[in-house]
Amino acid sequence: MNLLSYWVSNLIFDLIKSYVPVLISLGLIYAFDEDIPDIYGVFLLLPVGIVPFTYVLSFFFTKESIAQTVVIFINLIFAGIGSLVVTLLRFFESTLEVGDDLSKAFKIVPNFCLAEGIYILSEHSNMVLIREDTKPISEDVYALENMGGDLLALGLHFFFGLFVVFIFESFLLEALDSCIGRIRTRQVARVIPEDVDSDVENEDKRVGDAPQEFSVKVHRFRKVYYTLFGKPFTAV
């Protein structure tokens, strides 16, 4: 299967799946007549940022169960707890600079952008009044220091995530992996199976004792697989 077709089809399908809960959430907001007119933007941009972000994380795991646990933990820490802590820190004079800095740093996780955007929309007017004499912020909710920064971060996640996927899947990574494999070649010990069929053992002995006049002599051939982050292992 063509690699480009694989990723494009998965991207489209995953975006469609991601918009299902998003549209349901927006429908509930509208149904309960919640007066949050600016909330739609951050909700609609969430799938655009979170799908490529998830693709990037997937390259660091080999087991689905571990990947799922780590992703849930990341979202809990950054979106569930981090967004609340950052919002509270930005309300007090002694901690507002720390809150502002953490707000910028935590935008590395798309779900944080959604959670912070909701907090900003609900508490923006109070935050403007409280910080008026300390470190004023714009009254425009779409300013970069407010929800505009979250919207921008979600858009950047889309392009950066796809760029990282391209790097991981491109020949550049394969070339790096091959170079590392060559460096590690001497570190791989020959695997001697415990149970060897008699015909295989006899053939190995015959080729090993054969004269050197052969045009092509294959003796103790082995296949070694290399990974970028793991140890090389001998398959044959």
N, C-alpha and C positions, 0 to 999 in steps of 0.2 A: 504494500500500500504506500502511495506517495506520502512523504512526511508532511508536506505542506497541507495536503488535503485532510490528513488526519487531524492536525492541530486546528485548522479552520473549522472543520465540522464539529469538533469537540467544543471549540470556543462558542460557536453559535448555539449549539444544543445546551451548553451549561448556562449561557446567558438567559436563554428562554426559561430554563428551569428556575434560575435565580429570581426572575421577575415574577414568578407565580406568588411566592410569599410576600414579595414587596407590594404587588398590586392588591393582595388580600389585606395587608396592613393599611394601605392607603384607603381602601374601601371601608374598613372599620372606622378609621379616623373620620371619614366623611359621613358615615352612617350615624355616628354618635355626635355629630355636629360639633367637633372640636375645632375651635377657631385658631388653627395654626396654618395659615396660608403659605408660609415659606418653607414648610417641612417637606414638600414634594420633591424639591430639587435634590436634597441629600439622600432621600430614599431611592430615587430613580438612578442616581449615580453609583449607589452602593454595589450593584452587580458588576458594573464596569470596572470597579477597582478590586473587588474581592476575588473574582474568578482568576485573573492572571496572578494575583498574590498567592492563591491556593496552588496554582500550577508550579510556581517557584518553590514553594514549601515541599511539594511532592518529590522533588529531586533529592531531598535529604533523607528520605526514608525508603526502606525496602519492605516494610510490613504495614498493611493498612490499619491494623489496630493501634499500633504505636503512633502513626501519623494522625489518626483521628483524635487520640487522647491529647497529643501535643497541641493540635489546632484548637481543640475545645479549651485547653488550659490557657493558651495565648489569648483567645477571645475573652475568657473570663477575667484574666488579669488586666488586660488593656482596656477592653470595652466595658466590662461590668464594674470593675473596681477602679481602674485608672481614670476613667472619664469622670466619675464622681469625685475622686480625690483632687483631680486637676481643677474641676469647677469650684470646689470649696477653697482651694489654695488661692485662686484668682480673686476671691472676695475680700481677703484680708491684706492690709498694707504690708505686714511683715513677711508675707509669703507669696504675694502676687507675682513677683518676678520669677520665683521658682515655678509657680503654676504656669506662667507664660512659657517658660523654657520647656517644661514637661509637655505642654500642649503641642509644641512644635515637634518634639522628639517622638511622642506617642503616635503621631500621624503616620508612622511607618506601618501601622496596622489599620486596614480599612474600616473595620467595625468600630474602632475608636472614633473615627471621623463621624460616623453615624450617631453614636451615643453623645459625643460632645456637641454635635450640631443640634440635637434635641434639647440638651441642657441650655445651650446658648439661646435658642429660640424662646425657651420658657422663662429664662432669668435675665435676658439681655438688658431690659430696661432697668432692673435693679442693679445690675453690674455697672451700668453707665453711671448711675447716681452715686454708688458707693466709691467708685474709682475717680470721681470727678476731680477731687483735690489731691490725689496721689499720682496715679499713672492713668490719665484719661484714655478711653478707647472710643472708637468711632461709634456714632449712633446708627450708622448704616450696618444692618445685620449681615450684609454681603461683603463687608470689608474683609481683607485678608486676616486681620487679627480676630475676626469673629468667625461666622460660618463660611465665609468666602475661602478661608484657608483650608477648611475641610473639603469643600467642593474641589478646590485646586488639587489637593492631595489625592483625592479619589481619581481624578483625571490622570494625574501623573502615574499613579499605580498601574493604570491600564497600559500605558506606553512602556514604562520601565519593566513591568512584569513580562510583557511580550518580548521585549529586548533580551531579557535574561533567559527566557525560554529558547530564543533563537541561538544565543551563545551556547547554552547547554546542548542543544541539538545540532549545532553546526560542526563543520569539519575542524574548527579551531579547537574545540574540546577533544575531538577524536585524536587530533595531532598531539595535544598535550598528554592525553591518556596513553598514547603509543610511546611517547618519549619516556614517561614514567615507567611503562612496562619494560622498555629496554634496559633502564637503569636497574630494575629489580630482577632481571632475568637470572642473574647468578645467585639470587637469594632463594630460588625455588628448588627444593630438594626433589629428587626423582621418587615417584610413588611406586612402591613395590606391593602389589596386591597380595593379600593373604591366600586367597583361593584362586589359583590359576589353572585353567584347563590344560590337560596334558598336551594337546596339540599345539596350544599357544606356547607352552614352555619348550616343547621340542623345536618349534620354529625359531624361537628366540635363540636357543642354543645353536641351531644349525647356521643361522645368519652370523652369529657371533664368532663361530669357528671357521667360517668360510674364508677363502683367500681374498686378497685385496684387489684382484684383477677385475672385479665387477665394474661395469660402466656406472651403474647406480646401485649404491648399497644403503639401505635404510635399516638402521639398527637402533633399537631403543628410542623409537620415535615417541614424542610426547606433545600434547597440546596444553598450553598454559593460558588461562584467562586472567586478564588484568582489569582492575577497576581503579577509578581515580582516587578514591579515598580508602578502599579496602586493601587487604592483602591479596597478592596473586595466588591462584590455586591451580593445581594440575588436574586436568580432567582425564587425560589418557597417559 
